[in-house]
Amino acid sequence: MSQTIEYLLNIVASHSCTEGRNWAGKGKKKETEDRTGSTLQHSLSSDFVPRCFIAHIVLLPSNHQLKNKNTSMKNRNKMLQITVVILFITSGLYAQTITPDLQAKDSWQIYNRSAEPINEDGKKGIRLNEAPGEGAMILLEYEFENGTIELDMKGRNVLQQSFAGVLFHGLDLEAFDAIYFRPFNFVNADTSRRSRSVQYISMPVFSWEKLRQDSPGKYENKVFPAPNPDGWFHVKIIIAGKQIRVFVDNAETPCLEVEKLGNNIVGGFALWVGNNSGAAFANLTITPN
């Protein structure tokens, strides 16, 4: 027994999580009044999102060995504490690509719009109708931090009536980041309008008006190659810390690359349409990083 080393195995499960703040806080509800005066209530529930699992393995000597003055150097070397930390970064929990079902009513909360399931041009998705004020389709019980968002979108070539995109890092429907498109500018004869085809905003401080006034041309740009303004186009948005890049129709070069504004780095996700705008969405995938 004098040469025996006791093994103490201490497995510590650590989620290392931040509590979900999906649209203004766990378990809370917020009433939002749209511009037509009707009061809409949407659930703001959220769950913890596991970031990693830590296995902590410790190798310690026995009490007998600690008291044995004749323990050899060889055995002393075996008495070193060994700590092994294994990070299981979401192959199963966090980094896995999700494909939310846009037609699953229980997975979404609709704000200031009605949603119609569609199946057109081989794309199964959802269409949000046109209405005064902004509208959103909020993915429930989900938070996004960093990663890649991909989806197909379809607007209309109608001036000032086709604003469509996605919200992320949302605390509520007044505090969020967004990338959205103005399809009516894609092939506009006015080249100054073409340069305003894709837009980044960070509400409530950095609206498109403020960004255009303070930093003209920095947070909006033309889309290349220019899609059909009345047709489907594919969008890929990559958020990595402060860097945000937007690609359209599998282009190798981003049509917009900006540094994220604001301090919120994690929050809710939603599909979004602007004032008097409707849009169709399909093939949504989200891959956290």
Steps between C-alpha positions, in 0.01 A plus 500: 500500500801729557550519125132550425377828360139584559316661211254769575274565203302817531276570203374853499224587256523866425266658248698825494189672374350842483134503585278548200375853447279417207307820423530679834538232760418151612138432581390858439245640262501833333212688347579682178270745331524520125448815296136417434427515873431133569676340796695181430642270764781258427666243723858566599603167648851356476708206618861460601720416204781259597835624374725214611543201728807486720642172625740564787717197580731511803769242588607513866719282724356295785527613862735206563739621234494854633614366842762265363836680528670231293287555193728486199549790264338287235185471705516869591489582131187295473341710769471805279157645472366461147222719379337421171247739362298372207286745313214349306417797285158426362540234249181398669381814678636832388677501161247285322320652202129544559235524229193659659171401338359829378151349488503365857268743681610389846861600428430859405331813632350732239505873565287746298464268202319188386700204372401285203673166431630481143647242266614670184789452260597194703537705817297417811477803721290782636369832371439800725232735374526872439376732773578839654790497744776248543428128535693204633490124531689410818668164553397393850734368768812557297798728538765586243850628571752425223473288188344482156142574397384387157162529333315576178298821476259658258382861495342726238617766260273765649666823614502543879278195551746213517725485806590149618770338708592338832540623857758354739638575846151617589410606853154605385341646189659835569856386579666277241745477211375439147601442142230582249457556128323748275425291188352802320854641490673189361489613136375854543604735219609747766847379595482681836199284587679183393765573763223476762389145424623330819504662844636435849342662806537466878193625679403710682806723465626433148204531266546512123439876507775563755747268329437653160542850639807434715675237287366515144564185299658307790206295627311455173607393154392369163443128454717317249418313297169687494210255548162516332310746725180296456668160541662280760855572613726311741651675801789396725584711804810421705529654847837451671546723801506857373518399133186464289515390136213459255509290182226472236443218250816311597733785411858459620527868594272652766267772381512650849770474766465706817609514860220425742366795697343493843586286800257209486679185378228238544122496467193402307458434130217600266400547140413864438305718256483878490220753479236409239713202398446129463747230403545126457762294682619141447785256573615659825807347666693629801845370588634635832874536533 
